[in-house]
């Protein structure tokens, strides 16, 4: 069996045991889109408007629900309606980073009740495996999936070397809930201290932030690569684009950018599987 | 000048340039308490009741505002009233862990507006120095202080070795806003790749979680040490105690536990400065 990233999304969907990962792969195939839009705005109205505009072009919307100033629980209902209308999944980019007991509460409870609506969420591996157990105790019964932050796109980040290897090892020992990584490249070749956890057919999804076609970085250390670099050269599965799409002004322009990134990401994928 | 942890809290308060760190050191001295209580409950009423009970015995309350199910903005007003009534500071244990642009929004905006009421907050160094710049752009003008998570108390955590050294280096290069660490020991001896950033008189506060007198761990990987181990042996400045205090049933018992931990922490400090 060829490495996961040389198979089609449809082939991978058929084999994936986690319901959230399976649904994401099916959505990607159905919509011919490996584009995730990150919507980092602080008003409900902007949030919903942008998602409604980009919805047809994306497989996944990435949210920071905790930056929305006028949040109220009805926003979640409207987000879900858009997710059904346009056929995309939801990824709350919470970057959980606490001990198991705390993240279980942050994921299930509070104002946001993230586990009840976010198909996929993510966590930093730095607290150790307890963070996965804590989140899994809430998310597994709901059919959710978790991404571990194995690498980051920001300048001077510490998710490198042994840290990345530990993240991959933690994922390999929690395959029932960890469905992939936030990373800049594929992780199959990352060595694991315990060879017994390696599965030849492992298929972790790789979602990659820091994707942009027009700029190389921001003033706070974010760095950008193109969809082709990310999907074709580095073998990543989903490109995450934020300000490059929604920062462009009119709805028509936002829509045009979303279609532009969708096309670029998909072409890079088609070239990848045909090599 | 002796190392910071061999000076009194009062001496250190006089010299500290950051308003939040100065206020915390003054509060510790005034109340003879280096105890921070972590209140991890999911109902407003429990949250406020516990804080009102432990308030007289603490220098700092540590919150996870995002686990409170029935949160509304008036809760912040009541938390502030308790902070004035009982003379303690507030530390939202948000563990920021994203790129600079995102954490600036998470800190200033959203439902919680953390920067507007939390004297101290914390961040993981993993995203790189941009996380400090992002948070400082919001918190410095308000006189807030930031703790970096240089170490953690949970089993199998990755905040060790080179990771910890990078955290300390990031703190040393951002002294105007980073006031200390979440760590298990003092950090003065951690080597820095660039010696020019070392200040002989550096005084980073060390706040230490995983403190308990009666148990050694939980089912999700948290591990506990005693106040004496933490303050006397490891030279830490503030002990953070959670379920060991508020998990004890009646208000009278919670109060008794708070006083018990305050006494233990303070005695360990007095022994430390008299050595």
Interface residues (C-beta under 8 A of the other chain):
Chain A: X40 X42 X64 X66 X67 X68 X69 X71 X93 X95 X97 X98 X99 X100 X101 X102 X104 X105 X106 X109 X110 X111 X112 X124 X125 X126 X127 X128 X129 X130 X131 X133 X134 X149 X152 X153 X154 X155 X156 X157 X158 X159 X162 X163 X166 X167 X218 X220 X221 X222
Chain B: X40 X42 X64 X66 X67 X68 X69 X71 X93 X95 X97 X98 X99 X100 X101 X102 X104 X105 X106 X109 X110 X111 X112 X124 X125 X126 X127 X128 X129 X130 X131 X133 X134 X149 X152 X153 X154 X155 X156 X157 X158 X159 X162 X163 X166 X167 X218 X220 X221 X222
